[in-house]
Amino acid sequence: MNYHKFRHFFFNKYVLSIFVRRKYHLSYDYKHKALWFRTYKVASRTINSALREGSNDGSYIYGSEMPYIRRSFRKYFKFAFVRNPEDRFLSAWRDKIFKRNHFNLDEETRNKMKNIENFVAWVETFDLKNCDEHLRVQSALIDMNNIDFIGRFEYFDRDFAILAEKLNLKVKTPERLNPTSKSDVNLTPDIRKRIYRLYRKDFEIFYPDHYSSIDSD
């Protein structure tokens, strides 16, 4: 096992976890000195493939959810990508309920969750700062006090090109893996308002111009 894997899988997992409670889904690119805060349903497979291609010498580590020490990465370029919370929510619903039984629901419950209103009501019972990473608020997946660049899913080609230039990453702008199309579900004003309330913090931080007409009170 090389030094980078030892440092991550042993120190972070078995030692640091004892002392630090806050954890993130992190990927470490030691070659390009980059730290990626993964946000799921936001082109994560595509970004992972590009970083792995650009660091094929074992210096790229796709880590599990673990804590990290900020000062150890003070000279690293910290980045993440985010997505419109409503689109991300619907993408998770389609993928994790329709395409696969990600939540290991019994068949009756899974069929019930194929109704968007039932799914929203179910998610409303979660702690969205600590739940499954595909539904967790994006601002909880990112160390917002230690980030250098946040790209947008909606402008992925442009923002990935900016990232690649910053890192001197010698890969082409990748084609998105596992792309998802716009949902044809017709959301009622009430459902959209409830989704907004669930992810209000993400809207306010990353997409403040969206849903300005919705009274969330």
C-alpha positions in Angstrom: 0.0 0.0 0.0 1.4 3.4 -1.0 1.9 6.3 1.4 -1.3 8.1 0.2 -3.5 5.1 0.8 -1.9 4.5 4.2 -2.4 8.1 5.2 -6.1 8.1 4.2 -7.3 4.6 5.1 -5.5 4.1 8.3 -4.9 7.6 9.9 -8.2 9.2 8.8 -10.4 6.1 9.2 -9.0 4.7 12.5 -7.3 7.5 14.3 -8.8 10.9 13.2 -12.4 9.5 13.4 -11.9 9.2 17.2 -11.3 12.9 17.6 -13.2 14.6 14.8 -16.9 14.2 14.3 -17.6 16.2 11.1 -17.1 14.0 8.1 -17.2 14.5 4.4 -17.1 12.4 1.2 -13.7 13.4 0.0 -11.4 12.6 -2.9 -7.7 13.4 -2.7 -5.7 14.3 -5.8 -2.2 14.4 -4.4 -0.6 14.8 -7.8 -2.5 18.1 -8.6 -2.9 19.1 -4.9 -6.6 19.1 -5.0 -9.4 18.1 -2.6 -12.8 17.3 -3.9 -15.9 17.5 -1.7 -18.2 15.0 -3.5 -21.9 16.0 -3.9 -23.9 13.1 -5.2 -26.2 13.4 -8.2 -24.0 16.2 -9.4 -21.8 14.5 -12.1 -19.8 12.7 -9.4 -19.0 9.7 -11.6 -17.9 12.0 -14.4 -15.6 14.0 -12.2 -14.2 10.9 -10.5 -13.4 9.4 -13.9 -11.6 12.6 -15.1 -9.5 12.9 -11.9 -8.5 9.2 -12.0 -7.5 9.6 -15.6 -5.3 12.6 -14.8 -3.6 10.8 -11.9 -2.9 7.3 -13.0 0.1 6.9 -10.8 -1.8 6.0 -7.6 -1.8 9.5 -6.3 -5.6 9.8 -6.6 -7.7 8.5 -3.7 -11.5 8.1 -3.8 -12.2 8.2 -0.1 -15.2 7.1 1.9 -16.9 9.4 4.4 -14.2 10.5 6.9 -12.9 13.5 8.7 -9.9 15.5 7.6 -7.5 18.0 9.1 -7.8 21.4 7.4 -4.3 22.5 8.0 -2.9 19.4 6.2 -4.5 20.6 3.0 -4.1 24.4 3.4 -2.1 24.6 0.1 -4.5 22.3 -1.8 -7.2 23.6 -4.1 -10.6 22.7 -2.5 -13.5 22.3 -4.9 -17.1 21.0 -5.2 -19.9 21.0 -7.8 -23.5 21.8 -6.9 -26.9 21.4 -8.7 -30.3 23.1 -8.6 -31.8 21.4 -5.5 -35.1 20.6 -7.1 -33.4 19.0 -10.2 -31.1 17.0 -7.9 -34.0 15.8 -5.7 -35.9 14.6 -8.8 -32.8 12.9 -10.2 -32.3 11.0 -6.9 -36.0 10.0 -6.9 -35.8 8.6 -10.4 -32.5 6.8 -9.9 -32.9 5.5 -6.4 -36.6 4.6 -6.5 -37.4 3.8 -10.1 -34.1 2.5 -11.5 -32.9 0.6 -8.4 -34.1 0.0 -4.9 -31.3 2.0 -3.3 -33.1 2.3 0.0 -34.0 -1.4 0.3 -37.7 -0.8 0.6 -40.2 -3.5 0.5 -42.1 -3.7 -2.8 -45.3 -2.2 -1.5 -43.4 0.8 0.0 -41.2 1.2 -3.0 -44.3 1.4 -5.3 -45.8 4.0 -2.9 -42.6 6.1 -3.2 -43.0 6.2 -7.0 -45.6 8.9 -6.3 -43.7 12.1 -5.9 -46.0 13.4 -3.1 -45.4 10.3 -1.1 -41.6 10.5 -1.7 -41.5 14.1 -0.6 -43.5 13.3 2.6 -41.1 10.5 3.4 -38.0 12.7 2.9 -39.6 15.3 5.1 -39.1 12.9 8.0 -35.3 12.9 7.5 -32.5 14.9 9.1 -31.2 16.3 5.8 -27.8 17.2 7.2 -27.1 13.6 8.2 -29.2 11.3 5.9 -28.2 9.4 2.8 -25.7 11.4 0.8 -28.0 11.4 -2.3 -30.6 13.3 -0.4 -28.4 15.2 2.0 -28.3 19.0 1.6 -25.3 19.9 -0.6 -24.1 22.6 1.9 -23.7 19.8 4.5 -21.5 17.8 2.0 -19.1 20.7 1.6 -16.9 22.3 4.2 -18.2 25.8 3.4 -15.5 27.5 5.5 -12.7 25.8 3.5 -13.6 25.9 -0.2 -11.9 27.6 -3.2 -14.2 26.9 -6.1 -17.8 25.7 -6.5 -18.8 24.7 -10.0 -22.4 24.5 -11.3 -23.9 21.3 -12.8 -25.9 23.5 -15.1 -22.6 24.9 -16.6 -20.6 21.8 -16.2 -18.4 22.1 -19.4 -17.5 25.7 -18.6 -16.8 25.1 -14.9 -14.9 21.9 -15.4 -12.7 23.6 -17.9 -12.0 26.3 -15.3 -11.2 23.6 -12.7 -8.9 21.8 -15.1 -7.0 25.0 -15.8 -6.6 25.7 -12.1 -5.2 22.2 -11.5 -3.2 22.0 -14.7 -5.2 18.8 -15.3 -4.4 17.4 -18.7 -7.7 15.8 -19.6 -10.4 16.8 -22.0 -13.7 18.1 -20.6 -15.4 14.7 -20.0 -18.7 13.6 -21.3 -21.2 13.3 -18.5 -21.6 9.7 -17.4 -25.0 8.5 -16.3 -26.7 11.7 -17.6 -30.2 12.4 -16.4 -32.9 14.2 -18.4 -35.5 16.6 -17.2 -38.3 14.8 -15.4 -41.6 14.8 -17.1 -43.4 14.8 -13.7 -45.7 17.7 -13.3 -45.0 19.3 -9.9 -47.8 21.1 -8.2 -47.1 24.5 -6.6 -47.5 22.8 -3.2 -44.9 20.1 -4.0 -42.4 22.6 -5.3 -42.8 24.7 -2.2 -42.2 21.6 0.0 -39.1 20.7 -1.9 -37.9 24.3 -1.5 -38.5 24.2 2.2 -36.5 20.9 2.4 -33.5 22.4 0.6 -34.0 26.1 1.5 -30.4 26.5 2.7 -29.0 25.2 -0.6 -31.2 27.5 -2.6 -30.2 30.5 -0.5 -26.5 29.7 -0.7 -26.1 28.4 -4.2 -29.2 29.5 -6.2 -30.5 32.6 -4.5 -32.2 33.9 -7.7 -34.4 30.7 -8.0 -37.8 30.5 -6.5 -37.8 34.1 -5.4 -41.6 34.2 -5.9 -42.2 31.3 -3.5 -43.4 32.3 -0.1 -41.5 29.8 2.1 -43.0 31.0 5.4 
